[in-house]
Amino acid sequence: MESGEVEVESIEPISFDDVTAEVAHSCGFATVEDLLRVARHGHGENVYLIRFHYIP
């Protein structure tokens, strides 16, 4: 990534059931399983959907 900033638009607590194929695709993943394989860590009890964008 070149120099710039990442601006957080929103942070929303969600459940695992809210992690849909649409959410996975919008995050650049082919499947929900692919997303969770990368995103899941620790005990995995809390799930947050964080929306952000890059500002050059």
C-alpha positions in Angstrom: 0.0 0.0 0.0 1.3 3.4 -0.9 1.3 6.2 1.7 -2.1 7.4 2.7 -4.6 6.8 5.4 -7.3 4.2 6.2 -10.6 5.8 7.4 -12.9 3.7 9.4 -16.5 4.2 8.4 -18.2 1.9 10.9 -17.7 -0.8 13.4 -20.7 -3.0 14.0 -20.9 -6.0 16.3 -22.6 -8.9 14.5 -23.1 -12.7 14.9 -21.5 -15.5 13.0 -24.9 -16.0 11.3 -24.6 -12.5 9.9 -21.4 -13.4 8.0 -23.0 -14.2 4.7 -21.7 -15.0 1.2 -22.5 -11.4 0.3 -20.4 -10.1 3.2 -17.6 -12.4 2.2 -17.7 -11.3 -1.4 -17.7 -7.6 -0.4 -14.6 -8.3 1.6 -12.8 -9.9 -1.3 -13.3 -13.5 -0.3 -14.7 -16.3 -2.5 -16.6 -17.9 0.4 -17.6 -17.4 4.0 -15.2 -20.2 4.9 -12.3 -18.4 3.3 -13.1 -15.2 5.2 -13.4 -17.0 8.5 -10.2 -18.9 7.9 -8.3 -15.6 7.7 -10.3 -13.5 10.1 -10.9 -16.0 13.0 -8.4 -15.9 15.8 -8.4 -16.3 19.6 -11.5 -17.7 21.1 -13.7 -16.4 18.3 -16.5 -15.2 20.6 -16.9 -11.7 19.2 -17.5 -10.8 15.6 -17.3 -7.2 14.2 -18.0 -5.9 10.7 -15.6 -3.1 10.1 -16.1 -1.0 7.0 -13.3 1.3 5.9 -11.8 2.9 2.9 -8.3 4.0 1.7 -7.5 7.7 1.3 -4.4 8.3 -0.9 
